[in-house]
Amino acid sequence: MAVKITTSQILKLAIPAIIAGIAEPLISITDLAIIGKMDGDSTNALAAVGLVGTFLSAIIWTLAQTKTSISSIVSNTLGENNLDKINQLIPQVVWLNIALGILIYLVTAPIATFIFTLYKADGEVLSIASSYYQVRALGFPMTLCAFAIFGIFRGLQNTSWAMIASLSGAVVNILLTLTLVYGIDGVIPSLGVMGAAYGSLVAQFVMLLIAIYFLYKNTVFSMQLTFWKPHTKLKKHILLTANFFLRTVAINVAIYLSYRYANSYGVAQAAAHAVLMNVWLFFSFLVDGFANAGNAIGGKLFGSKDASSLRYLANKTSLYGVVMATILAVICFVLYPFLGTRFTDDPEVLDILASTFWIVLLMQPINAVAFVYDGIFKGWGEAPYLRNLLWLLTAFVYWPVLYLLDFFEWQLQAVWWAFFAWMIGRSVVLFFKFKSKVSFMEKDIAV
């Protein structure tokens, strides 16, 4: 069977998805860079904002599975040429996301101090983290609404609209955060850490407005609920979301454990880990653009049972992902002596970063392979398989490696070697599972 997709089609989806995907981690990493350079003792603020940034990214990563599930349904339906059958599903998914965002805020904001105590934050770090989170968390309903719309766009094989919305929000965040954190003499008072929180909140609102504009202008869908009877595919969406959610909970468990161990090593180790984790998430979301392309196109090809094109898609997206990850790692390696100073002037934190950051760089090509195949499996709707895989790897690879290396007092390096082993497991298992599944599809078609 002839391959029915081209490299240009992949890149047309991947490049905008890369830019769109980094908006949320870029907001967090911008806050880190600006706050880390505030006057006075900024180490506690850096540790607190880094912790919240990672926690927010973890929650959003988890809740963004609603985007993945609606994208899978839309792309599968597009491949089947039945797009008109999901008109009523779209507003139900969007409003379900808004309700979920409100629920998450109401559950987590009042107990923010307790949540960050579980990460072993205390003293000034705990106080700053709680206040900062309670403002940032107001953006959950807006972010989840935007994510649902972005998932619709991706299912329609378009990532440019999400890119424009996300990039606009990131620009607004940088400008507002700089202004509100430091202030303008005689015009705007310096708000410090809380200025970064308010800037981020406005940025999320801007992203949502632009997303809604594109939904109404460029698609046949809307947010208007015309009747209350659940769409026949709403149950599938909820089940996919639930399984994707449980899959991502396993990721959050790994991140949670990393912070418990890092915080137990002291404030300097916690601050360094906060920087490394946010950089790792930024790299992950960046390379994840190729996974998003695999998700969108893979779902469509799966709907049309095109095995040859699926092989081509996997080969190309993984190749480009590895190349991008390698380029990122090389650039950071060249700039290695200067990167830490973008976040802090604390010599102890800088020493810890210098001794650990190379592990984060080394794993980037491995991450790319894992993310690309993970994206393709999401497009296929293979939520239960991905859920089980992540939990097994977290329980039997990540945690044992972390526990063993912590026992030998490797401290922060123990955390990042555990992540490295975890990512190797993900990439290897998904690679061979993909080959097996596509081979089975080809045999089924032949029969």
C-alpha positions, 0 to 999 in steps of 0.5 A, a space after each residue: 500500500 502506498 504511503 499517503 502522507 508526506 514530510 511536509 504534512 508532518 512538519 505542518 502540524 509539528 512545528 506549530 504544535 511545538 510552539 503551542 506546547 511550550 506556552 505553559 512551561 514557558 510561563 513557569 520558566 519565565 517566572 523562575 528566571 525573573 523571580 530568581 533575579 529579584 533583589 534580596 534573598 531570592 533562593 526561597 522564592 526560586 524554590 517556591 515558584 519552581 515547586 508550584 510551576 512543576 506542580 501546575 505543569 503536572 496538574 495541567 499535563 494530567 488534565 490536558 488528557 481531555 485534549 488528547 481524548 477529544 483529539 483522538 475522537 475528532 481525528 478518528 472521525 475525520 479519517 472515517 469521514 463522519 465529522 458531522 456526527 460529533 457536532 453536539 459532542 464538542 460543546 459538551 466536552 468544552 463545558 465539561 472541561 470548564 466545570 472540571 477546572 472549577 472543581 480542581 480549583 475549589 478542591 486544591 486552592 483552600 488546601 494549598 499549604 497542606 499540598 506543598 507540605 507533602 512535598 516537604 516544603 516549609 518556612 518561607 518556601 511554603 508560605 510563598 508557594 501557597 500564596 503564589 499557587 492560590 492565584 495561579 490556580 484561578 486559571 484552571 477553568 480557562 486553561 482547560 477550556 482552551 485545551 479542549 479547543 486546542 484538542 479539537 483543532 489538533 483532531 482537525 489536523 490544524 495546530 497553527 491556531 493553537 500556536 497563535 493563541 499560546 504564543 500570544 499568551 506567552 508574550 503577554 506573560 513575559 511583558 506583564 511579569 517583568 512589569 508587575 514583579 519589578 514595578 515602574 517607579 511612580 506608576 506601578 508598585 513592585 509586587 514581587 512573586 505575586 506580580 508573576 502570578 497575576 501576569 500568568 493569570 492574564 496570559 491564560 485569559 488571552 490564550 482562551 479568548 484567541 482560542 474561542 475566536 478561532 473555534 467560531 471563525 474557522 470551524 463548524 463547531 461552537 460552545 453552545 449547548 443545544 440540548 442536555 442529552 449526552 452525545 453517544 461518544 461522550 462516554 468514550 471521551 470520558 473513558 479515554 480521559 479517565 485512562 489518560 488521567 490515570 496514566 498521567 497520575 503515574 507521571 505525577 507520582 514520579 515527579 512528586 517523589 522527586 520533589 520529596 527527595 530533593 526537598 529533603 536534601 536542603 533548600 539549595 538542592 530543592 531550588 536546583 531541582 526546581 530549575 532542572 524540573 522546569 527546564 526538563 518540562 520545557 524540553 519535553 513540551 518542546 519535543 512533544 510537538 512531534 508527538 502531537 503530530 503523531 497523535 493527530 495524523 496517527 489517529 486519522 490513519 488508524 481510522 482509515 487502517 493505513 498501516 504503511 503510512 503509520 510506519 512512515 509517520 512513526 519513522 519520520 516523527 521519531 527521527 525529527 524528534 531525536 534530531 531536535 532533542 539532540 540539537 537542544 542538548 548540544 546548544 545547552 552543553 555549549 552554554 553550560 557555564 552560563 545557563 544557571 546564572 539565568 535563574 540564580 546567583 546563589 553559588 551553592 545552587 549553581 554548583 548543584 546545577 552544574 553537577 547535575 544538568 548534564 544528566 537532563 541533557 543526556 536523556 533528551 534523545 531518549 525522551 523524544 522517542 518515548 514522547 513520539 510513540 506515546 503520542 501515536 498510541 494516544 491518537 489510536 485511543 490506546 489509553 488502558 495500555 499507556 496507563 498500565 505501562 506508566 504505572 508498571 515503569 514507575 513502580 518497578 523502574 523509577 522508584 527502585 532506581 531512586 531508592 537505591 541511588 538515594 541509599 548510596 547518597 547520590 542526592 539530586 543525581 539519584 533523582 535524575 538517573 531514576 528519571 533517565 531509567 524510566 524514560 529508557 523503559 518507556 521508549 523501548 517498550 513503546 517502540 516494540 509495541 508499535 512494531 508489533 501492532 502495525 504488523 498485526 494490522 498489515 496481516 489483518 488487512 491482507 486477510 
